[in-house]
Amino acid sequence: MPLTSLDATVSNFEGVFEKFRSEASKNKANLILFLADKDPSTSLSWCPDCVRAEPVIYKKLEATSEDVALLRAYVGDRPTWRNPQHPWRVDPKFKLTGVPTLIRWENDTISGRLEDYEAHLENKIDALVAGKCTK
């Protein structure tokens, strides 16, 4: 199966991330997509960049014939994300500054990333999946 995905929140991320890491060697590409939560009343993300990027990312990943693992990590609602002490903003591994952020995880480290302003660009997504995008 080319694309497998896992979902995580801030509260359960460590456990889901460990599972993701333990299976990483089986895949051609391992990606982490940090996203805004969806508003329960509308089922839409509060983040316009996420709304724009998500369908493009999923379309590109579902079209690949390679084994790709995607960990979707939801950052929380807008006030939670805006907190400068948000766990993923201060985490030395991720150092998030915006959502969506798409990261290629390779050899237990970040080998490439697309920030919020570029995460919807098909050519950049292709390059990241192929391992041709740098940090």
Secondary structure, DSSP 8 states (H G I E B T S, - for coil): --EEEEEEETTTHHHHHHHHHHTGGGSSEEEEEEE--EETTTTEES-HHHHHHHHHHHHHHHH--S-EEEEEEE--SHHHHH-TT-HHHH-TTT---SSSEEEEEETTEEEEEE-TTTTT-HHHHHHHHTT----
